[in-house]
Amino acid sequence: MMKRIVLISGGLDSTALLYKSRKDLGADAVVALFFNYGQKSYKQEIRAVAQLTGGIEVVVKDIKDLFSESRSSLIDETLPITKMVKGFDGYEFVSEGTEVEFRNGVFISCAISLAMQLFPTESVEIAYGATKMREPYIDCTNEFVSKFDGLSSLISGGRIRVVAPFLEKGKDEVWEIAKECGVPIFATWSCYDGGDSPCGRCPACLDRKILEARDANHN
Ligand SMILES: [Zn+2]
């Protein structure tokens, strides 16, 4: 039986992928993998994950030491995620330094090792929820996925593959999949910041607002 390890963050995209995987493969074939990498939003994310498991086994790994020197604003407490700057039409919020050094590469590498540990004989897919973006991060591109897929295939004799099923899908398509698959969207956490409620200003919050507004207009 094919197994699938889904990288999850408690956000909408990865939860949609988790629920879609459960629908396609069955809950017994799916394992959710969550990382504490020292992100500011760790507490909010793990709380969301606890509400979103949908009967799927969740593995939580603490790898925050690996990112102790990170200069990412998602991790470094001295760097704000959003800053107010003077723009063309007055002040506006901008986000800087939200990339985390080789984060998806580290996550996928850990997942490949975990796949070898948990499922020594089965076929396994490592799936992550990267979506199509206007200016994609390098680790959310076809080239990145296919290189990791080649590497995992090489070390496992083709048994372990790396896939990103939403790579050609826009955020709005993923939103529809989330609804179709019964994701409790209110329980997901997308914000990069660690406040009690979403900051409303970071890129994840802005994406979310656009989708919610579009959804409200449709209904
Ligand atoms: Zn936010």
py3Dmol code that shows the C-alpha trace and the ligand (Angstrom):
import py3Dmol

protein = """\
ATOM      1  CA  MET A   1       0.000   0.000   0.000  1.00  0.00           C
ATOM      2  CA  MET A   2       1.228   3.469  -0.890  1.00  0.00           C
ATOM      3  CA  LYS A   3       1.996   5.652   2.133  1.00  0.00           C
ATOM      4  CA  ARG A   4       2.154   9.406   2.131  1.00  0.00           C
ATOM      5  CA  ILE A   5       3.912  11.737   4.570  1.00  0.00           C
ATOM      6  CA  VAL A   6       2.388  15.212   4.359  1.00  0.00           C
ATOM      7  CA  LEU A   7       4.369  18.207   5.646  1.00  0.00           C
ATOM      8  CA  ILE A   8       1.951  20.371   7.581  1.00  0.00           C
ATOM      9  CA  SER A   9       2.076  23.841   9.145  1.00  0.00           C
ATOM     10  CA  GLY A  10      -1.494  24.228  10.383  1.00  0.00           C
ATOM     11  CA  GLY A  11      -2.123  26.623   7.474  1.00  0.00           C
ATOM     12  CA  LEU A  12      -4.705  26.352   4.750  1.00  0.00           C
ATOM     13  CA  ASP A  13      -2.555  24.940   1.926  1.00  0.00           C
ATOM     14  CA  SER A  14      -0.938  22.113   3.848  1.00  0.00           C
ATOM     15  CA  THR A  15      -4.200  21.214   5.602  1.00  0.00           C
ATOM     16  CA  ALA A  16      -5.975  21.072   2.233  1.00  0.00           C
ATOM     17  CA  LEU A  17      -3.250  18.707   1.042  1.00  0.00           C
ATOM     18  CA  LEU A  18      -3.598  16.601   4.192  1.00  0.00           C
ATOM     19  CA  TYR A  19      -7.379  16.238   3.819  1.00  0.00           C
ATOM     20  CA  LYS A  20      -7.106  15.603   0.064  1.00  0.00           C
ATOM     21  CA  SER A  21      -4.551  12.865   0.807  1.00  0.00           C
ATOM     22  CA  ARG A  22      -6.901  11.321   3.370  1.00  0.00           C
ATOM     23  CA  LYS A  23      -9.721  11.396   0.815  1.00  0.00           C
ATOM     24  CA  ASP A  24      -7.571   9.832  -1.933  1.00  0.00           C
ATOM     25  CA  LEU A  25      -5.569   7.285   0.077  1.00  0.00           C
ATOM     26  CA  GLY A  26      -7.450   6.758   3.362  1.00  0.00           C
ATOM     27  CA  ALA A  27      -6.451   7.978   6.828  1.00  0.00           C
ATOM     28  CA  ASP A  28      -4.376   4.843   7.571  1.00  0.00           C
ATOM     29  CA  ALA A  29      -2.046   5.539   4.647  1.00  0.00           C
ATOM     30  CA  VAL A  30      -1.278   9.113   5.668  1.00  0.00           C
ATOM     31  CA  VAL A  31       1.095  10.534   8.284  1.00  0.00           C
ATOM     32  CA  ALA A  32       1.241  14.274   8.994  1.00  0.00           C
ATOM     33  CA  LEU A  33       4.659  15.726   9.815  1.00  0.00           C
ATOM     34  CA  PHE A  34       4.977  19.012  11.704  1.00  0.00           C
ATOM     35  CA  PHE A  35       8.187  20.850  12.616  1.00  0.00           C
ATOM     36  CA  ASN A  36       9.046  23.224  15.414  1.00  0.00           C
ATOM     37  CA  TYR A  37      11.816  25.149  13.643  1.00  0.00           C
ATOM     38  CA  GLY A  38      11.757  28.073  16.048  1.00  0.00           C
ATOM     39  CA  GLN A  39       9.056  29.967  14.167  1.00  0.00           C
ATOM     40  CA  LYS A  40       7.358  32.845  15.995  1.00  0.00           C
ATOM     41  CA  SER A  41       3.967  31.323  15.213  1.00  0.00           C
ATOM     42  CA  TYR A  42       4.834  27.864  16.623  1.00  0.00           C
ATOM     43  CA  LYS A  43       2.247  27.923  19.433  1.00  0.00           C
ATOM     44  CA  GLN A  44      -0.553  29.054  17.144  1.00  0.00           C
ATOM     45  CA  GLU A  45       0.430  26.498  14.505  1.00  0.00           C
ATOM     46  CA  ILE A  46       0.641  23.513  16.854  1.00  0.00           C
ATOM     47  CA  ARG A  47      -2.715  24.475  18.369  1.00  0.00           C
ATOM     48  CA  ALA A  48      -4.218  24.541  14.864  1.00  0.00           C
ATOM     49  CA  VAL A  49      -2.598  21.204  13.988  1.00  0.00           C
ATOM     50  CA  ALA A  50      -4.131  19.606  17.091  1.00  0.00           C
ATOM     51  CA  GLN A  51      -7.579  20.635  15.870  1.00  0.00           C
ATOM     52  CA  LEU A  52      -6.987  19.635  12.264  1.00  0.00           C
ATOM     53  CA  THR A  53      -5.640  16.091  12.415  1.00  0.00           C
ATOM     54  CA  GLY A  54      -8.885  14.549  11.131  1.00  0.00           C
ATOM     55  CA  GLY A  55      -7.989  11.121  12.499  1.00  0.00           C
ATOM     56  CA  ILE A  56      -4.533  11.136  10.894  1.00  0.00           C
ATOM     57  CA  GLU A  57      -1.390  10.255  12.842  1.00  0.00           C
ATOM     58  CA  VAL A  58       0.724  13.358  13.496  1.00  0.00           C
ATOM     59  CA  VAL A  59       4.492  13.273  14.048  1.00  0.00           C
ATOM     60  CA  VAL A  60       5.983  16.411  15.636  1.00  0.00           C
ATOM     61  CA  LYS A  61       9.735  17.026  15.392  1.00  0.00           C
ATOM     62  CA  ASP A  62      11.681  19.730  17.188  1.00  0.00           C
ATOM     63  CA  ILE A  63      14.491  21.033  14.951  1.00  0.00           C
ATOM     64  CA  LYS A  64      14.728  24.592  16.221  1.00  0.00           C
ATOM     65  CA  ASP A  65      18.428  24.243  17.082  1.00  0.00           C
ATOM     66  CA  LEU A  66      19.117  23.895  13.361  1.00  0.00           C
ATOM     67  CA  PHE A  67      17.811  27.423  12.802  1.00  0.00           C
ATOM     68  CA  SER A  68      19.361  29.092  15.862  1.00  0.00           C
ATOM     69  CA  GLU A  69      21.461  31.421  13.653  1.00  0.00           C
ATOM     70  CA  SER A  70      18.608  32.231  11.290  1.00  0.00           C
ATOM     71  CA  ARG A  71      18.298  35.782   9.935  1.00  0.00           C
ATOM     72  CA  SER A  72      14.696  35.191   8.891  1.00  0.00           C
ATOM     73  CA  SER A  73      12.079  37.536  10.311  1.00  0.00           C
ATOM     74  CA  LEU A  74       9.900  34.447  10.837  1.00  0.00           C
ATOM     75  CA  ILE A  75      12.385  33.308  13.501  1.00  0.00           C
ATOM     76  CA  ASP A  76      14.678  36.145  14.677  1.00  0.00           C
ATOM     77  CA  GLU A  77      12.890  37.984  17.504  1.00  0.00           C
ATOM     78  CA  THR A  78      14.853  41.170  16.789  1.00  0.00           C
ATOM     79  CA  LEU A  79      13.451  41.419  13.242  1.00  0.00           C
ATOM     80  CA  PRO A  80       9.817  42.449  12.703  1.00  0.00           C
ATOM     81  CA  ILE A  81       7.861  40.513  10.088  1.00  0.00           C
ATOM     82  CA  THR A  82       6.126  43.648   8.842  1.00  0.00           C
ATOM     83  CA  LYS A  83       7.358  47.217   8.933  1.00  0.00           C
ATOM     84  CA  MET A  84       5.593  50.456   8.200  1.00  0.00           C
ATOM     85  CA  VAL A  85       7.363  52.384   5.435  1.00  0.00           C
ATOM     86  CA  LYS A  86       6.593  55.544   3.518  1.00  0.00           C
ATOM     87  CA  GLY A  87       5.250  54.477   0.139  1.00  0.00           C
ATOM     88  CA  PHE A  88       3.821  56.229  -2.911  1.00  0.00           C
ATOM     89  CA  ASP A  89       0.435  57.000  -1.326  1.00  0.00           C
ATOM     90  CA  GLY A  90       1.498  57.507   2.272  1.00  0.00           C
ATOM     91  CA  TYR A  91       2.551  54.809   4.707  1.00  0.00           C
ATOM     92  CA  GLU A  92       2.195  51.117   3.956  1.00  0.00           C
ATOM     93  CA  PHE A  93       3.196  47.811   5.510  1.00  0.00           C
ATOM     94  CA  VAL A  94       5.948  45.748   3.899  1.00  0.00           C
ATOM     95  CA  SER A  95       7.351  42.351   4.834  1.00  0.00           C
ATOM     96  CA  GLU A  96      11.044  41.589   4.608  1.00  0.00           C
ATOM     97  CA  GLY A  97      13.257  38.592   5.171  1.00  0.00           C
ATOM     98  CA  THR A  98      10.444  36.045   5.465  1.00  0.00           C
ATOM     99  CA  GLU A  99      12.492  33.394   3.659  1.00  0.00           C
ATOM    100  CA  VAL A 100      13.915  30.780   6.045  1.00  0.00           C
ATOM    101  CA  GLU A 101      17.335  29.401   5.113  1.00  0.00           C
ATOM    102  CA  PHE A 102      16.713  26.174   3.098  1.00  0.00           C
ATOM    103  CA  ARG A 103      13.618  25.406   5.183  1.00  0.00           C
ATOM    104  CA  ASN A 104      11.794  23.190   2.707  1.00  0.00           C
ATOM    105  CA  GLY A 105      15.069  21.459   1.868  1.00  0.00           C
ATOM    106  CA  VAL A 106      15.606  20.639   5.541  1.00  0.00           C
ATOM    107  CA  PHE A 107      11.968  19.567   5.996  1.00  0.00           C
ATOM    108  CA  ILE A 108      12.031  17.268   2.984  1.00  0.00           C
ATOM    109  CA  SER A 109      15.391  15.772   3.980  1.00  0.00           C
ATOM    110  CA  CYS A 110      14.009  14.986   7.445  1.00  0.00           C
ATOM    111  CA  ALA A 111      10.860  13.532   5.880  1.00  0.00           C
ATOM    112  CA  ILE A 112      12.881  11.249   3.600  1.00  0.00           C
ATOM    113  CA  SER A 113      14.784   9.913   6.611  1.00  0.00           C
ATOM    114  CA  LEU A 114      11.546   9.484   8.553  1.00  0.00           C
ATOM    115  CA  ALA A 115      10.018   7.628   5.602  1.00  0.00           C
ATOM    116  CA  MET A 116      12.951   5.180   5.685  1.00  0.00           C
ATOM    117  CA  GLN A 117      12.497   4.729   9.450  1.00  0.00           C
ATOM    118  CA  LEU A 118       8.693   4.355   9.524  1.00  0.00           C
ATOM    119  CA  PHE A 119       8.161   2.490   6.258  1.00  0.00           C
ATOM    120  CA  PRO A 120      11.246   0.429   5.425  1.00  0.00           C
ATOM    121  CA  THR A 121       9.584  -1.571   2.630  1.00  0.00           C
ATOM    122  CA  GLU A 122       6.572   0.408   1.406  1.00  0.00           C
ATOM    123  CA  SER A 123       6.294   2.938  -1.396  1.00  0.00           C
ATOM    124  CA  VAL A 124       6.163   6.400   0.144  1.00  0.00           C
ATOM    125  CA  GLU A 125       5.382   9.852  -1.159  1.00  0.00           C
ATOM    126  CA  ILE A 126       6.644  12.917   0.693  1.00  0.00           C
ATOM    127  CA  ALA A 127       4.086  15.609  -0.126  1.00  0.00           C
ATOM    128  CA  TYR A 128       4.244  19.315   0.581  1.00  0.00           C
ATOM    129  CA  GLY A 129       1.723  22.031  -0.093  1.00  0.00           C
ATOM    130  CA  ALA A 130       3.597  24.570  -2.232  1.00  0.00           C
ATOM    131  CA  THR A 131       1.221  26.455  -4.525  1.00  0.00           C
ATOM    132  CA  LYS A 132       1.651  28.496  -7.687  1.00  0.00           C
ATOM    133  CA  MET A 133       2.820  32.026  -6.869  1.00  0.00           C
ATOM    134  CA  ARG A 134       3.606  35.070  -8.931  1.00  0.00           C
ATOM    135  CA  GLU A 135       7.164  35.180  -7.639  1.00  0.00           C
ATOM    136  CA  PRO A 136       7.845  31.723  -6.276  1.00  0.00           C
ATOM    137  CA  TYR A 137      10.461  31.001  -3.666  1.00  0.00           C
ATOM    138  CA  ILE A 138      13.068  28.695  -5.216  1.00  0.00           C
ATOM    139  CA  ASP A 139      11.919  25.891  -2.895  1.00  0.00           C
ATOM    140  CA  CYS A 140       8.415  26.141  -4.348  1.00  0.00           C
ATOM    141  CA  THR A 141       9.408  25.447  -7.960  1.00  0.00           C
ATOM    142  CA  ASN A 142       9.197  22.396 -10.218  1.00  0.00           C
ATOM    143  CA  GLU A 143      12.969  22.291 -10.501  1.00  0.00           C
ATOM    144  CA  PHE A 144      13.400  22.115  -6.727  1.00  0.00           C
ATOM    145  CA  VAL A 145      10.778  19.378  -6.350  1.00  0.00           C
ATOM    146  CA  SER A 146      12.165  17.282  -9.194  1.00  0.00           C
ATOM    147  CA  LYS A 147      15.734  17.510  -7.875  1.00  0.00           C
ATOM    148  CA  PHE A 148      14.644  16.328  -4.419  1.00  0.00           C
ATOM    149  CA  ASP A 149      12.512  13.652  -6.051  1.00  0.00           C
ATOM    150  CA  GLY A 150      15.562  12.462  -7.974  1.00  0.00           C
ATOM    151  CA  LEU A 151      17.617  12.342  -4.791  1.00  0.00           C
ATOM    152  CA  SER A 152      15.003  10.463  -2.750  1.00  0.00           C
ATOM    153  CA  SER A 153      14.497   8.024  -5.633  1.00  0.00           C
ATOM    154  CA  LEU A 154      18.245   7.493  -5.884  1.00  0.00           C
ATOM    155  CA  ILE A 155      18.766   6.603  -2.225  1.00  0.00           C
ATOM    156  CA  SER A 156      15.637   4.410  -2.028  1.00  0.00           C
ATOM    157  CA  GLY A 157      15.703   2.609  -5.375  1.00  0.00           C
ATOM    158  CA  GLY A 158      12.638   4.575  -6.508  1.00  0.00           C
ATOM    159  CA  ARG A 159      10.605   3.655  -3.447  1.00  0.00           C
ATOM    160  CA  ILE A 160      10.457   7.145  -1.896  1.00  0.00           C
ATOM    161  CA  ARG A 161       9.277  10.040  -4.024  1.00  0.00           C
ATOM    162  CA  VAL A 162       8.858  13.761  -3.393  1.00  0.00           C
ATOM    163  CA  VAL A 163       5.717  15.431  -4.746  1.00  0.00           C
ATOM    164  CA  ALA A 164       4.044  18.850  -4.571  1.00  0.00           C
ATOM    165  CA  PRO A 165       0.554  18.228  -5.957  1.00  0.00           C
ATOM    166  CA  PHE A 166      -0.575  21.887  -5.698  1.00  0.00           C
ATOM    167  CA  LEU A 167       2.415  23.374  -7.488  1.00  0.00           C
ATOM    168  CA  GLU A 168       0.369  24.285 -10.573  1.00  0.00           C
ATOM    169  CA  LYS A 169      -2.637  25.416  -8.552  1.00  0.00           C
ATOM    170  CA  GLY A 170      -3.403  28.962  -7.440  1.00  0.00           C
ATOM    171  CA  LYS A 171      -4.391  29.799  -3.879  1.00  0.00           C
ATOM    172  CA  ASP A 172      -8.032  30.127  -4.962  1.00  0.00           C
ATOM    173  CA  GLU A 173      -8.063  26.577  -6.376  1.00  0.00           C
ATOM    174  CA  VAL A 174      -6.544  25.238  -3.159  1.00  0.00           C
ATOM    175  CA  TRP A 175      -9.210  27.120  -1.180  1.00  0.00           C
ATOM    176  CA  GLU A 176     -11.882  25.246  -3.207  1.00  0.00           C
ATOM    177  CA  ILE A 177     -10.149  21.904  -2.584  1.00  0.00           C
ATOM    178  CA  ALA A 178     -10.035  22.709   1.148  1.00  0.00           C
ATOM    179  CA  LYS A 179     -13.781  23.280   1.170  1.00  0.00           C
ATOM    180  CA  GLU A 180     -14.504  20.165  -0.920  1.00  0.00           C
ATOM    181  CA  CYS A 181     -12.422  18.016   1.433  1.00  0.00           C
ATOM    182  CA  GLY A 182     -14.092  19.389   4.576  1.00  0.00           C
ATOM    183  CA  VAL A 183     -11.197  21.397   6.028  1.00  0.00           C
ATOM    184  CA  PRO A 184     -12.493  23.462   8.994  1.00  0.00           C
ATOM    185  CA  ILE A 185     -10.974  26.618   7.531  1.00  0.00           C
ATOM    186  CA  PHE A 186     -11.658  28.678  10.684  1.00  0.00           C
ATOM    187  CA  ALA A 187      -9.319  26.363  12.639  1.00  0.00           C
ATOM    188  CA  THR A 188      -6.307  26.812  10.334  1.00  0.00           C
ATOM    189  CA  TRP A 189      -3.541  29.299  11.185  1.00  0.00           C
ATOM    190  CA  SER A 190      -1.716  31.075   8.343  1.00  0.00           C
ATOM    191  CA  CYS A 191      -0.218  34.181   9.978  1.00  0.00           C
ATOM    192  CA  TYR A 192       3.589  34.334  10.191  1.00  0.00           C
ATOM    193  CA  ASP A 193       3.469  36.268  13.442  1.00  0.00           C
ATOM    194  CA  GLY A 194       2.978  34.932  16.969  1.00  0.00           C
ATOM    195  CA  GLY A 195       0.131  37.123  18.193  1.00  0.00           C
ATOM    196  CA  ASP A 196      -3.092  35.978  19.853  1.00  0.00           C
ATOM    197  CA  SER A 197      -4.944  36.696  16.612  1.00  0.00           C
ATOM    198  CA  PRO A 198      -3.678  36.980  13.002  1.00  0.00           C
ATOM    199  CA  CYS A 199      -1.710  40.204  12.426  1.00  0.00           C
ATOM    200  CA  GLY A 200      -3.648  41.054   9.254  1.00  0.00           C
ATOM    201  CA  ARG A 201      -0.545  42.524   7.588  1.00  0.00           C
ATOM    202  CA  CYS A 202       1.932  39.760   6.736  1.00  0.00           C
ATOM    203  CA  PRO A 203       1.863  38.113   3.268  1.00  0.00           C
ATOM    204  CA  ALA A 204       0.003  35.068   4.618  1.00  0.00           C
ATOM    205  CA  CYS A 205      -2.690  37.253   6.204  1.00  0.00           C
ATOM    206  CA  LEU A 206      -3.021  39.345   3.024  1.00  0.00           C
ATOM    207  CA  ASP A 207      -3.465  36.217   0.875  1.00  0.00           C
ATOM    208  CA  ARG A 208      -6.048  34.961   3.328  1.00  0.00           C
ATOM    209  CA  LYS A 209      -8.009  38.246   3.248  1.00  0.00           C
ATOM    210  CA  ILE A 210      -8.163  38.181  -0.553  1.00  0.00           C
ATOM    211  CA  LEU A 211      -9.497  34.607  -0.522  1.00  0.00           C
ATOM    212  CA  GLU A 212     -12.058  35.318   2.198  1.00  0.00           C
ATOM    213  CA  ALA A 213     -13.320  38.388   0.344  1.00  0.00           C
ATOM    214  CA  ARG A 214     -13.588  36.432  -2.913  1.00  0.00           C
ATOM    215  CA  ASP A 215     -15.380  33.605  -1.135  1.00  0.00           C
ATOM    216  CA  ALA A 216     -17.876  36.011   0.470  1.00  0.00           C
ATOM    217  CA  ASN A 217     -18.677  37.492  -2.968  1.00  0.00           C
ATOM    218  CA  HIS A 218     -19.307  34.045  -4.447  1.00  0.00           C
ATOM    219  CA  ASN A 219     -21.829  33.024  -1.805  1.00  0.00           C
TER     220      ASN A 219
END
"""
ligand_1 = """\
1
ZN
Zn -0.156 37.761 9.702
"""
view = py3Dmol.view(width=600, height=400)
view.addModel(protein, "pdb")
view.setStyle({"model": 0}, {"cartoon": {"style": "trace"}})
view.addModel(ligand_1, "xyz")
view.setStyle({"model": 1}, {"stick": {}})
view.zoomTo()
view.show()
